[in-house]
Amino acid sequence: MGWLALAAVVVVLDQSTKALASRFLELHQPLPVLPFLNLTLVHNPGAAFSLLSDAGGWQRWFFTGVALIVSAVIVWWLRRLPREEKWQGTALALVLGGALGNVWDRLQLGYVVDFIDVYYRDWHWPAFNVADSAITVGAVLLIADSFRRPGRASPSGTKLGSREDG
């Protein structure tokens, strides 16, 4: 399946960049790149935006479990997806690769390695990584695709955007 290859590329890019960040950056020490971008190594035991980062450790297994369940659903969805659904396939593959990249960190390290720090003056967006970027781009593509062709069938056979869809 070509979509799984794209997901694998995302995982490889994500893990490679995290390895480089971990090797060459000092924890919490910004390296300026552009007037709005630093590379800053952060270890995030929580979820997006450090949600539940100080929850005591259970969140590692919770977020890992959720990501694995979501990944299994995405693989099932991709297997049922017609080849011509390129937007949706690309979107799902990006989300899958991003989810698995962050799961790998949680299982191996107990936290997710983040290193991209976007800011404006003193306001900093929470640090993120390639996996987070892939998930975000994939989610935006899914939303855009739902507007692009409303009324097409979902993997369950109901039409997306129809009354049957709930």
N, C-alpha and C positions, 0 to 999 in steps of 0.2 A: 504494500500500500504506500503510495507516494506521500500521503498525509503523515504517516508515521515517520517517514524519512525527514520531513520538515520538522516534526516535533523533536526528533533526535538531533538535528542541526541546532535547534534552539537550546537543548540541554548541553550540547558540547560547547557552544558559544558562551552560555551562561557559566558553566563550570570553569572554562578556560579563563574568562575575565575575572571570576571570583578568585581563582588561584593566583593570577597576576596581582590583583589588588591585595590579597593576603600576604603575598611575598614582598611587595615593594612599598606598601603604605603602612604607616604607623597608626594604630588604633586611635580614632578620634582626632587625628592630626590632619587638617585640610591641606590638600595640595591644589593651589589655584590653577585652573586651566583656562577659563574665560571669565569675563566680568560677572557672569551669572552662574558659573559652574565650577565646583570643586570636586576632586576625588577625595573622599573621606571614608576610611574603613570603619564600619559599624557592625557589631554583632547583634542581631535582632532575634531574641527568643520568642517574640510575639508574632502577630500577623501584620497585615498591611497597617502602616502608620504606627507601628509598635503596639497595636492593640493587644492587651493582656500580657505585655512583656514582663510584668512583675507578678505574674499569677502563681508562681511557685513551682513550675515545672510540668504540671499536667497539660498545659496548653501545647507543649511539644507533640504529645501523642494525639491530642484532639485535632490539631491542624494537620498532622500527618494523615490521620484517618480520613478526615474530610477530603483532603487532596487526593488520596488514593481512590476513594469512592467516586469523586468527580472525574478522575482520570479514567476509571473503568467505564463510566457512563459515556464519556467522550469517545473512547475507543469503540464502544458498541455503536454509538451514533455514526462515527466515521465509517464503520463497516457497512452500514445501511445507506449511507449517503450516495446518491447518484454521482457519477464522475463529473457531470456538467455543473455541479454545485461548487464551483471553484472558490467563490467568496466564503461560503460557509465552511468548506473544507479547510481553507487556509486559516480562517478564524479559529476553528476548533483545534487545529494542529498547533497554533501559537499558544492557545490557552493550555493545552496538554503539555507542551514542552516546558512552558513556564512553571506549571504546577509541579512537574516532575523534577525540574531543576531545584526548586526550593525544598521539595521533599528530600532530595538527596542530601542537602545541607542539614536538614533537621535530623535525619537518621545518622549521618556521619559525625556531625559537630554538636548537635543539640540546639543550634541557632541558625539563622539565615545570614549569610554574608551580604551586606549592602555596601555600596561604595559610591554611588552617583548622588551628588549633593547639588541640587538646583536651588538658587536663591535669588532674592531681590532685596537689596540693602541688608537689613537685619532679619528679614523673614526667610526662613529655610523650609522648603518642602521636605517632608521626611525622606531620608536616604532610601535609595532603591537600587535595583540591579537589572541585568538583562532579562531574567525570568519575569520580574514584575512588569517590565516594559512589554514583553511578549504577551503577557496576560491582558494588559491594558489595551494594546493594539488589537488583540483578538476579540476582546469584548466590544470595542468600538466597531470593528468589522461586523460582528454578529448583529449589533443594533442597526448599523447602516444597511445591512443585507435585509433585515426584516422590513425596513421602509422601502427598499429598492423593489422588492417583488412581494407585496402582501398577498396572502391568499394561497400560497403554495403549500404543499403537504409537508408535515413534520415527519420524523422517523416513526411515530406511532400511527401514522395514516390520517390524522385529522389535519384539517387545513389551518395553517398559521394565520392568525388574524380573523378567523371565522368565529361564529357563535359557538360552534362545537368545541373550540379551543378553551373555553372557559373564561 
